[in-house]
Amino acid sequence: MQNQARKQITLYSDGSSLGNPGPGGYGGILEFKGNRKEYSGADTHTTNNRMELQGVIEGLKLLKEPCNVEVISDSSYVVKAINEWLDGWVRKNFAKVKNVDLWEAYLEAASTHNVRGTWVRGHNGHPENERCDELARDEEERIKLTL
């Protein structure tokens, strides 16, 4: 039986928070062969790093089969953790690591995928990153109005 090739997915994500901590939002775009799906969400009391990571988690959760996923983010925290730090954190049982709950959720969401992070400079005219930022800020403003 032949192994079916995994789909190559691009996951763009961004997050933000007002006050850090404060109300926050995330936005993301999943792309596959020219098809796009946008998603977003918010939290009433969060940090920028938590929203950056939540955006990646929520995007991974939308995938219905194992995929190769390139996460494109302006968060060096998220990209370096995915590419460099996460294995060591797991070996050390997340000792002295912030946002353990979300990193555990990330590991679960990423468990069937091959994930690699790519960093892009934020607010630098990258169209998908700018759109994710817009989605995140819209959610942030929406949740702020409910407080």
N, C-alpha and C positions, 0 to 999 in steps of 0.2 A: 504494500500500500504506500502510495506517495504521500510525503508530507505536503500539506497545502501551505503555500507561502502566506506569511502574515501580512495583513494590510499595513501600509505605512501611513500613519496618522500624524498630522501636525496639530499640536495643542498649544495655542497661544493663551496666555493668562496674565492677569494683572490684579492687584488688590490695593486698597487704600483704607485709611481710617482718619477720622477727624479727632484730633486730641491725642491719639496714640498712647493710652487707650481712649476709646470713644466709639461712636457709631462708625461702622465700616462696611465696605462692600467689595465684591470681587466680580470680575467679568472674564469670560473666556470665549474662545472660538475653537471649534474642532474642524479640521479640514481633511478631506479625503478626495483625491482626484477631482478637485475643483468644486466639490460640494462643501458647504459650510453650515455649521450649526452654532448659533450663539447661545450663551447661557449666562446667568448672573444670579447673585444672591447677596444677602446682607446679614449683619449681626449688630445688636444694639450696643454691645460693649466688647471691644476687641482691639487688636493692634494691627498695624500694617503687615507685619510678617505673618500673622495668623491668616489674614485675608489673602495674601499672596499664595500661601500654601493651600488654603481652602479652595481657591480657584482651580488649582491643579487637581486636587482630590476629586472635586465635583466633575471635572472634565473626564477623568479616568473612569469614574462611576457610570458615565453615559455610554461607554464602549460596551458592546454586546458580545465581543469575542476577543481572544488574545490578539494583540497588535504590537507592532513596533511603533513606539510613540516618541516623537521629538517634542519636548516641552520647550517652548520659546518664551522667555520671561525676562523682565528687567530687574528681577530680584536675584542678586548674587547669592543671598542667603539660600534661596530655594535651589538654584542651579548648582551651587557648590555642594549643598547637602546631598542632592540626588547623585551627583557625579563622584564626589570625593568622601564626604563625611559619614554618610548613613551607615555603611557597613561597620565602621568603627563604633558608632553610637550603639548599634544593635549588640555588638560584642561586649560592650561595657554596660549593657542594660540601661542605656540612656542616662547614665550618671551625669549630672550637671548640664543636661540638655533642656532647653526651653521648648514648650509646645509639644511635649511627649504625646499627648492625646492625639494631636493632629498627625504627628509623624507615624504613630501606630496606624491611624486611619489611612495614611498615604500608603504604608506598606501593604495593607490589606487591599486597597484599591489597585495598586500596581502589581500585585502578586502574579497575575497571569500575563503581564505585558513585559516587553523589553523597553525600558524607559531611559532616555538620555536627555539631559538638559543643555540648552543653548542660551547663553546670555546675550541680550541686546540692550543697548543704551536706551533708557526711558526718555520719553518726551523729545525724541530725536527724529520724528517724522516717519517712523516705521508704521505703515498703515494699520496692520493688525494689532500692534501694541497700542497704538493710539485709540483704536476702537475698543479694546479691552479696558483701557483706562476710562474711557467714556462710560462704558457699561458699569464699571465699578463705582465711579463717582455718582452716576444716576441712582444706583442702589443705596449708596451712602446718604445721599440727599433724601431719598424716599424714607429710609429708616429713621433719619433725624426728625422728620416731620411727625413720626408716630410717638416720639418721646415726650 
